[in-house]
Amino acid sequence: MSVFMDLNVSFSAERSRMTKLIEAAAHLGFSTVAINYVFEPMAKKKLEIPMPTPVKELIDQLPVVQGRSRPIRVLNRLTVVMSDSSHFRPNATEYRGFDLLAVQPTTEKLFHAACMLYDVDIICISVTEKLPFFFKRAPVNGAMDRGVVFEVSYSAAIRDSTRRRYTIANAVSLMESCKGKNVILSSAAEKPLELRGPYDITNLGLLFGLSEGDAKEAVSSTCRSVVLHAESRKSASGIIYTMKTCSESSSQQEALAADLGEAPAAKRAKPHLTQ
């Protein structure tokens, strides 16, 4: 059975809205969602990188995923919108509080740097305007070789017909370069009505130029690869973090283990000693 993920659900300071978004995602069958915090630096004003809000402050009790009888897992994600190379700071301590790290480059030079150099998990493709550059095969292949994925979000296409054209045009342009590989489809939803089920998103992927198999992977196995890439990236950076022993954290850890194809520690087979 496929495990579906939506790695881009827009953060809102309204607790009720976040609760409804998480509950709607679980009802649609998503085992994992990532709350996305967008950071867009400005030239004339210094802004601080937002800190992720603890899950227990967003929702009292995690809802059970439809058809899987386990609670949904909620991750934190930071997306840095880059209009200058100084906007992304490698090894910044502020990034460590997030499970996933993404960048959204706005120029061809920054896109090339993100593909070839930046230690991130996701490169976001703009869907609100026509891209001012074309996707070249070399940087795209470089990102794929490093395990970085490209993200296309679909909620903008629901809100506005003009953005729908931009979304489709930019997505098709990307698929021509990456051949449908290393792509994830996310919602970037701001309210529950903008969420779509995994199979609806798969059909949407066909419109973006994905094959049926690649479209399904874009909401399942490729998303799982992103989570694994993020774990290895944080380990490679020498980050050590402690695990909480509360019931909420343990249930989320079991959910992640199940999503990644691992059995909980209590259910793993014990080694037998031979004499």
N, C-alpha and C positions, 0 to 999 in steps of 0.2 A: 504494500500500500504506500502510495506516494505521500511524502510529508511536504506540505505547502507552507511557504513563508512570504510575508510582506515586509520587506526591510526598509520601508519608508512610509511611516505614518506621522504626519505633521504634529509637532508639539503645540499644545495650547495651555495657557495658564489657567483655563477654566477646568476644574476637576471633573465636572459633570460631563463635559464634552469628551475628555480623554477616556472616562469610564465607558461612555457609549461607543466610542471608537474601538476600544479593546474588546468589549462585549460583542460588537458586530463582527469583528474579525474572527473571534472564536466561533461564532455562530456560522460563519461562512466556511469554516474548516481550516483556518490558518493555525498551524501549531506554534509559530513564532512570529512576532512582530517587532519592529525596531522603531522606537520613538525618535524622530529626527529633529535635531536642534540645528537650525541654519545660522551660520555666522558669516556676515558679509561686512568685512572691514571697509572703512571709509577713509579717504585721503585726508580730510580736514578734521576728523574727529576720531579719537582713539576709543575703541570699544573693547570691552572685556569679553573673552570667550565665555559663553554661558556654561554653568555647571548643571549636570543632569539631575533631575528631580528623582528621589527614590521612588521605586515602584509603589511602595505601600502608601505614599502620599498621593498617588494618582488614582488608585483604586483600592477599595477595602479588601476584596477577595477576588483572586484571579478566576475568571470563568472557565468552565470546562470546554475543551475543543469539541466541536460537533463530530461525532463518530469516532472519537479516540479516547474518551473517558479519562483524560488527564488535563490538568490546567494549562492554559496558554503560557508560553514563555515570552517575557518582555525584555528586550535589549535596549540599550541607549546608543544613539548614533550622532556623530557630529559631521555636518557638511559645511565645508569652507568654500564660499563663493570667491573665486580669485579673478581680480582684474590686474593684479601686479604680483610679481614673484615673491615679494616680501610678505604677502598675505598668508602664505603657508610657512610655518616655522617647524622644521624637522626636530623631532625629539622634544617638543614643547611639553612641559609637565601638565599643562591644562588638558592635553589630549588624552591623558591616561585614564580619566574618569569615564571614558566612553568605550563601549564594546566594539563599535565599528567606526571607521574613519573614512570620510569621503571628501572629494574635492569636485568643484564645478568650474573648470577653466572657461574663460570668456574669449580667449584669443588663441590663435594657432600655436604661437610660441609656448604659451602656458599649457596647452593641451599636449604638446610634444614632451614638455618637461614632466607633466603628470604621468604620462605613459612610460617614460624611460627612467625617471629618477625618483619620484616621490614615493615614500613608503606608505601607501594607502591601500585600502581594500576596494574602493569603488570610485569610478570616474563617472560623474553625472553628465548627461547630455541635456542641454537646454531645450525646453519644449515651449517656451513663451515667446520666442522670436526665431527668425531664420538665422542659422549659424553664419557668421562672417567668414568661415573657412571651410575647406573640404577635408574629409577624413583621408589621410594618407596611409597606405598599407604598412609602411615601416614602423611608425610609432604604435599603431594598433597591434601589430604582431609583437612588438616589444612588451606592451602591457600584458598581452595574453601569455607570453612566455614567463612573465613574473607572477602570474596568478591573479592579476588585477582584472576586475570585471567592469563592464559598462552598464549603466542603468538608464532605462527609459521609463518615465512615469506617465501615467495615463489620465490622471484626474483633471489636468488642464484641458484635455480634449473634451471632457464632459461639460466643463463650465462655459466654454466659449468656442464658437465655430472657427474663428480666426486661429486660435491656438490649436485647434484640432488639425488644421492644415499644416501648421508648423511641426506639430508632434509627428504626424505621419511622414512629412518630408524629411525631417531630421533623422527619424528612426530608419527609414528606408535607405538613406545615405550611409548610415552607420552599418547596416546589415550588408551592404555591398562591399564594405571593407573587411569586416570581421567574419563574414559568411555565417552569421547567426550564432557564433560561438562566444562564450564568456559574456553573455548578456543576461541581465535580470530585468524583469518587468515589475514595477512597484506602483503603488497608488499615489503616494504623496497626498493622501486624503486629509482634508480638514474637518470633515463631518461624515457620519456613517453612510449617508446616501451616496457618497462618492466612492465607496468601496464596492468592488465587484468580486464574485466568486472565482476560484482558481480556474475553472473550466471556461468561464467567460473571458478571463484574461488570456487564456490559451488561444481562444478564437481571435482575440484582439491582436495577438502576436502574429497571426497569419496575415493580418492587414499591414503589419509593420515589415513584412518580408521574411518572417521566420518560417521554417518548416514546422510541421506538426510536432515532431519530436523535440526540436529546439525550443519551441514555444512552451511545451510542458516543462522542460528542464529549466526554463527561465523563471519559473515560480516554485521550483522544487530543488533538484540536485545542484544546480548552479548556485542557488542561495545558500545551500548547505556548505558548499565549497567556500563561499564568502566568510561564513562564520568560522570555519576551520582556518582559513587564511588569517583572519583577525587574531585568533588565538595564537597561532605560530608567530605572527608579527609582534605581538606583545611579549611573548616569551623570548624572542630574539633580541628585543630591546632591553632585556634584563629586568623586566617588571615583575615583582613578586607581590601577590595580593592574597589576603586571607579569605577563607570561606566562612560565612555566617552559619550558625547551627540552628537557626530558627526554622520552623516548619515551612514558612514561605520559601526560604532560600533552598531548602533541601528538595522541595517539590519541583522548583524550577530547575535544579540541577538534574533531577531524574528525567524531567521532560527533555532537557537538552541532550542527555545521554541517549534517550530513546530516539530523538530526531537524528542524531549522528550515527545511529545504528549500534549503540552500545547498550549492554544490559546494566541495570543498577547494581551497585556494589554488593548488595545483599543477595542478589539473584545470580551472580556470576559463579561459574563452576569453580569449586575449590580444587587446587592441585592435589594429586595423590602421591604419597611418598612410596617409593619402591624400596624393598629391602634387598 
